[in-house]
Amino acid sequence: MSKILIVDDDIAIAGLISDALEDEGLETVVMHDGKSAYTYAVENSQDISLITLDIMMPELSGIELCRAVRSLVSCPIIFVSAKSKTIDTVLGLEIGDDYIAKPFVVEEFVARVKAHLRREQRNISGPQKDIIKVGDIEINTGSYEVRKAGKIISFSTREFQLLQYLMENAGKVLTREQIFGHVWDTEFGDIGTVAVNIKSIRDKIDPDNEYIKTVWGVGYKFETKE
């Protein structure tokens, strides 16, 4: 059974999220502060299937907690926050895998969580080629490692999934709709998150845009370097 770690200092919201997910047959663990959640993640990193985080929490914010647990867990991390400034949304998408603003529609929230879990299950059980390499960029689909010229680069789960999809289809032009549909696996959400994650990937491994090319008005293409 999938185990969801819910971290929110708003007891009512945390309870609402927990009830909605448990109604879908998912197991939840609720924490109301970042420090307790970090301790739980350290002790149970292999059992967590997905994490939802509020941003504004005392002592340890959701952003700080996300950065702290990234080296411990490879599961999707979704920010669920009342903060609506563009910078918070962008930051949440760059270090996390999704961002849902409060107040939210419960059915949409559940759909997006289930979409992330389906995607993760396909990555685990589907046929995979462990190592994909194009030029000096190499990814390991088993360990979720990204290397550039032999050096390991830190990636969020969502960034890894997007990069994997691009590299598996190197040489092909992929529309933003194709990318969003395959990587996010949901009809809900903002397709603009594709561009946000592409920018983050470029900043990390392709600052000169040698690999990831923008095809204006269409989408993106990962160069084969052949």
Backbone torsions as a table, in degrees:
resi	resn	phi	psi	omega
1	MET	NA	139.4	178.7
2	SER	-70.2	135.5	178.9
3	LYS	-112.7	121.9	-177.5
4	ILE	-105.6	125.9	174.9
5	LEU	-93.2	117.7	-178.6
6	ILE	-107.4	122.8	-178.2
7	VAL	-123.4	109.9	-178.5
8	ASP	-159.1	130.2	-179.5
9	ASP	-79.5	-7.4	173.8
10	ASP	-86.7	105.3	-174.1
11	ILE	-60.1	-38.9	-178.2
12	ALA	-66.0	-45.3	180.0
13	ILE	-65.0	-44.1	179.5
14	ALA	-60.1	-40.6	178.8
15	GLY	-66.4	-39.4	178.1
16	LEU	-62.1	-46.2	179.2
17	ILE	-61.9	-45.7	-178.7
18	SER	-61.3	-47.2	-179.3
19	ASP	-61.3	-43.2	-178.1
20	ALA	-63.3	-40.7	-178.5
21	LEU	-74.7	-37.9	179.1
22	GLU	-68.8	-28.2	174.1
23	ASP	-63.5	-21.8	178.7
24	GLU	-93.6	7.8	178.1
25	GLY	85.7	13.8	-179.7
26	LEU	-96.5	146.5	177.3
27	GLU	-89.8	136.4	-179.4
28	THR	-125.9	150.9	172.4
29	VAL	-126.9	126.0	-174.9
30	VAL	-108.9	129.7	174.4
31	MET	-125.7	145.7	-176.5
32	HIS	-110.8	7.3	174.8
33	ASP	-151.6	154.6	-174.2
34	GLY	-65.5	-36.8	-176.9
35	LYS	-66.5	-44.0	178.1
36	SER	-64.1	-39.0	179.8
37	ALA	-65.2	-39.8	178.8
38	TYR	-62.6	-44.8	179.1
39	THR	-60.1	-43.0	178.9
40	TYR	-63.2	-42.5	-179.4
41	ALA	-63.8	-38.1	178.4
42	VAL	-61.9	-42.2	-174.8
43	GLU	-83.8	-17.6	-174.2
44	ASN	-134.1	31.5	-172.9
45	SER	-58.2	-33.1	-177.0
46	GLN	-79.1	-13.6	-175.2
47	ASP	-98.9	-8.9	-174.3
48	ILE	-89.1	125.5	-179.4
49	SER	-93.9	-26.1	-178.0
50	LEU	-165.6	148.8	179.1
51	ILE	-125.3	134.7	170.1
52	THR	-111.6	134.8	-174.7
53	LEU	-129.1	134.3	165.6
54	ASP	-80.4	154.7	178.5
55	ILE	-85.8	-52.7	-175.3
56	MET	-85.6	101.8	176.5
57	MET	-138.0	150.1	-179.9
58	PRO	-68.1	149.4	175.0
59	GLU	71.3	-54.5	-179.6
60	LEU	-135.0	112.5	-176.9
61	SER	-73.3	166.7	177.1
62	GLY	-62.0	-37.8	178.2
63	ILE	-62.0	-47.0	-180.0
64	GLU	-64.5	-40.4	179.8
65	LEU	-65.3	-41.5	179.2
66	CYS	-59.0	-46.9	179.3
67	ARG	-62.6	-36.3	-177.5
68	ALA	-70.1	-35.8	-175.3
69	VAL	-93.5	-7.5	-177.4
70	ARG	-57.3	-33.9	-179.7
71	SER	-80.7	-8.7	-177.4
72	LEU	-98.9	-34.6	-174.9
73	VAL	-126.9	150.8	176.8
74	SER	-111.0	5.3	-176.3
75	CYS	-75.7	162.9	176.5
76	PRO	-63.5	145.2	176.3
77	ILE	-124.2	121.4	-178.9
78	ILE	-112.2	125.4	174.1
79	PHE	-83.2	132.7	177.3
80	VAL	-126.3	101.9	-169.5
81	SER	-144.0	150.2	176.3
82	ALA	-80.2	-13.9	178.3
83	LYS	-67.4	129.3	-173.3
84	SER	-122.1	6.9	177.9
85	LYS	-64.9	144.6	-178.7
86	THR	-56.0	-40.6	-177.1
87	ILE	-63.0	-36.1	178.9
88	ASP	-69.4	-40.4	178.2
89	THR	-63.4	-47.0	-179.1
90	VAL	-63.1	-45.2	179.9
91	LEU	-62.9	-40.3	178.6
92	GLY	-62.2	-38.4	-179.6
93	LEU	-75.3	-28.7	-178.1
94	GLU	-75.3	-38.4	-178.3
95	ILE	-102.4	-17.1	175.7
96	GLY	-108.5	-164.4	-176.7
97	ASP	-115.7	-13.2	179.6
98	ASP	-165.2	164.7	-179.2
99	TYR	-143.5	122.6	178.7
100	ILE	-120.9	123.1	-176.7
101	ALA	-86.2	139.8	171.7
102	LYS	-84.4	144.2	-6.9
103	PRO	-73.6	150.3	-178.2
104	PHE	-124.9	160.3	173.9
105	VAL	-83.4	122.8	-174.0
106	VAL	-56.8	-42.4	-178.7
107	GLU	-62.3	-38.2	177.8
108	GLU	-68.1	-42.1	179.0
109	PHE	-58.0	-49.2	-179.3
110	VAL	-62.3	-41.0	-179.9
111	ALA	-61.2	-40.6	-178.9
112	ARG	-71.4	-37.4	175.7
113	VAL	-62.7	-45.9	-178.9
114	LYS	-65.1	-34.0	178.0
115	ALA	-65.0	-41.9	177.3
116	HIS	-62.6	-42.0	-179.4
117	LEU	-66.2	-38.8	177.3
118	ARG	-62.4	-43.8	-180.0
119	ARG	-61.5	-43.1	179.2
120	GLU	-64.1	-40.0	-179.6
121	GLN	-65.3	-38.2	177.4
122	ARG	-64.2	-38.5	179.7
123	ASN	-65.0	-34.4	-177.8
124	ILE	-78.2	-45.0	-171.0
125	SER	-98.2	-19.4	-176.1
126	GLY	-74.8	159.0	176.9
127	PRO	-64.9	131.9	-175.9
128	GLN	-136.6	152.3	169.0
129	LYS	-102.7	111.5	-170.0
130	ASP	-54.7	-45.1	-175.9
131	ILE	-111.8	126.3	173.3
132	ILE	-121.4	125.3	-177.1
133	LYS	-131.7	131.2	174.5
134	VAL	-133.9	118.2	-176.7
135	GLY	61.5	-129.7	179.5
136	ASP	-100.8	15.7	176.2
137	ILE	-104.8	128.0	-176.8
138	GLU	-134.7	134.8	175.6
139	ILE	-124.7	148.7	176.3
140	ASN	-113.9	110.8	-174.9
141	THR	-74.3	-12.3	177.3
142	GLY	-85.1	-42.4	-177.1
143	SER	-100.7	-4.7	-178.7
144	TYR	61.4	33.4	177.3
145	GLU	-96.0	141.5	174.6
146	VAL	-119.1	131.1	177.8
147	ARG	-124.3	139.2	173.3
148	LYS	-121.9	115.2	-176.5
149	ALA	54.2	38.7	177.1
150	GLY	87.4	-11.6	-177.4
151	LYS	-95.3	130.8	179.6
152	ILE	-72.3	130.9	178.4
153	ILE	-114.8	133.8	-179.0
154	SER	-73.7	126.9	179.6
155	PHE	-128.7	145.4	169.8
156	SER	-75.2	164.7	179.0
157	THR	-58.6	-45.3	-178.7
158	ARG	-63.8	-43.4	178.3
159	GLU	-60.7	-41.0	179.6
160	PHE	-62.6	-46.1	-178.4
161	GLN	-61.8	-39.5	179.3
162	LEU	-67.1	-45.8	178.8
163	LEU	-61.9	-42.0	178.4
164	GLN	-58.9	-44.7	-179.7
165	TYR	-62.5	-42.0	178.3
166	LEU	-63.8	-44.8	-176.6
167	MET	-70.9	-34.2	176.8
168	GLU	-65.3	-24.1	-179.6
169	ASN	-114.6	31.5	-178.6
170	ALA	-54.2	134.3	-179.8
171	GLY	93.7	-13.1	179.9
172	LYS	-101.7	144.8	174.0
173	VAL	-85.1	123.5	179.4
174	LEU	-111.4	129.4	179.0
175	THR	-74.2	159.5	176.8
176	ARG	-59.9	-36.1	179.1
177	GLU	-65.3	-40.5	177.4
178	GLN	-62.5	-46.3	-178.6
179	ILE	-62.2	-48.1	-178.4
180	PHE	-62.2	-44.2	-178.5
181	GLY	-63.8	-39.2	-177.4
182	HIS	-79.1	-46.6	-173.6
183	VAL	-79.6	-43.0	-179.0
184	TRP	-86.7	-24.5	174.2
185	ASP	52.5	45.1	178.1
186	THR	-155.4	154.9	176.0
187	GLU	-90.0	-7.8	179.3
188	PHE	-95.4	157.5	174.5
189	GLY	110.2	173.8	-175.6
190	ASP	-100.0	118.3	-179.2
191	ILE	-63.3	-17.3	177.5
192	GLY	-64.2	-16.3	178.0
193	THR	-66.1	-21.8	176.1
194	VAL	-61.1	-49.2	-179.0
195	ALA	-63.5	-37.9	179.1
196	VAL	-61.2	-45.4	-178.9
197	ASN	-72.2	-34.7	175.8
198	ILE	-60.5	-43.9	179.8
199	LYS	-61.6	-42.1	179.7
200	SER	-64.0	-41.7	178.5
201	ILE	-63.7	-43.9	178.4
202	ARG	-60.0	-44.2	-179.5
203	ASP	-58.7	-33.1	-175.4
204	LYS	-84.6	-40.3	-172.6
205	ILE	-130.2	-8.0	-174.8
206	ASP	-143.8	56.3	-175.7
207	PRO	-63.1	-23.7	-179.5
208	ASP	-96.8	8.3	179.4
209	ASN	54.4	41.4	178.4
210	GLU	-79.7	-30.7	-174.8
211	TYR	-103.3	-52.4	-175.4
212	ILE	-92.6	107.7	-178.2
213	LYS	-100.6	136.5	174.1
214	THR	-87.2	126.3	174.9
215	VAL	-103.4	99.9	-169.3
216	TRP	-57.4	131.4	179.8
217	GLY	82.3	-3.6	-177.6
218	VAL	-124.7	-68.3	-176.8
219	GLY	175.3	-127.0	-173.8
220	TYR	-139.6	156.5	176.6
221	LYS	-139.5	134.9	175.2
222	PHE	-94.4	118.3	-177.0
223	GLU	-67.4	140.8	-178.5
224	THR	-78.0	-21.2	-178.7
225	LYS	64.5	20.3	178.2
226	GLU	-88.2	NA	NA
